[in-house]
Amino acid sequence: MDLKEFGQRLAKIRQSKGMSAYELSLRIEKDPSYIHKVKNAKMNISLASLFTICKELDVTPEDLFTA
């Protein structure tokens, strides 16, 4: 899986939870454009951010890496 595929998977899960990218960015205490940058493979995320995103979306890291 490359960064673009990861970003697309994140967007799909986020949308299925009814959450905007802006809302998720605020919930994980990141710049409002952060999730858009991750989705578009413009930014790599840290493990800490990955776990925080998973907590906010109520998913496991495996959910973000498997289709």
C-alpha positions as CSV (number, residue, x, y, z in Angstrom):
1,M,0.0,0.0,0.0
2,D,1.4,3.4,-0.9
3,L,0.5,6.8,0.7
4,K,-2.2,7.6,-1.9
5,E,-4.0,4.3,-1.3
6,F,-3.7,4.9,2.5
7,G,-5.2,8.4,2.1
8,Q,-8.1,7.1,0.0
9,R,-8.8,4.4,2.5
10,L,-8.8,6.9,5.3
11,A,-11.2,9.2,3.4
12,K,-13.6,6.3,2.7
13,I,-13.7,5.3,6.4
14,R,-14.0,8.9,7.6
15,Q,-16.9,9.5,5.2
16,S,-18.6,6.3,6.3
17,K,-18.5,7.6,9.8
18,G,-20.1,10.9,8.7
19,M,-17.1,13.0,9.6
20,S,-15.6,15.8,7.6
21,A,-11.9,16.1,7.1
22,Y,-12.0,19.4,8.9
23,E,-13.8,17.9,11.9
24,L,-11.3,15.0,12.1
25,S,-8.4,17.4,11.9
26,L,-9.8,19.4,14.8
27,R,-10.5,16.2,16.9
28,I,-6.9,15.1,16.5
29,E,-5.6,18.6,17.2
30,K,-4.0,19.1,13.9
31,D,-4.1,21.9,11.3
32,P,-7.5,21.9,9.5
33,S,-5.7,21.0,6.2
34,Y,-3.9,18.0,7.8
35,I,-6.4,15.3,6.7
36,H,-6.6,16.6,3.2
37,K,-2.8,16.5,2.9
38,V,-2.7,12.9,4.2
39,K,-5.5,11.9,1.8
40,N,-3.7,13.4,-1.2
41,A,-0.3,11.8,-0.2
42,K,1.3,15.1,0.4
43,M,2.1,14.3,4.0
44,N,3.2,11.1,5.9
45,I,1.7,10.6,9.3
46,S,3.4,9.4,12.5
47,L,2.4,6.3,14.4
48,A,1.1,8.6,17.2
49,S,-1.2,10.4,14.7
50,L,-2.3,7.0,13.2
51,F,-3.4,5.8,16.6
52,T,-5.1,9.0,17.4
53,I,-7.0,8.9,14.1
54,C,-8.0,5.3,14.8
55,K,-9.3,6.3,18.2
56,E,-11.4,9.1,16.8
57,L,-12.8,7.0,13.9
58,D,-13.3,4.0,16.2
59,V,-11.3,1.7,14.0
60,T,-8.1,-0.4,14.3
61,P,-4.9,0.4,12.3
62,E,-5.6,-2.8,10.4
63,D,-8.9,-1.3,9.2
64,L,-6.9,1.6,7.6
65,F,-4.5,-0.7,5.8
66,T,-6.9,-3.4,4.4
67,A,-9.6,-3.0,2.0
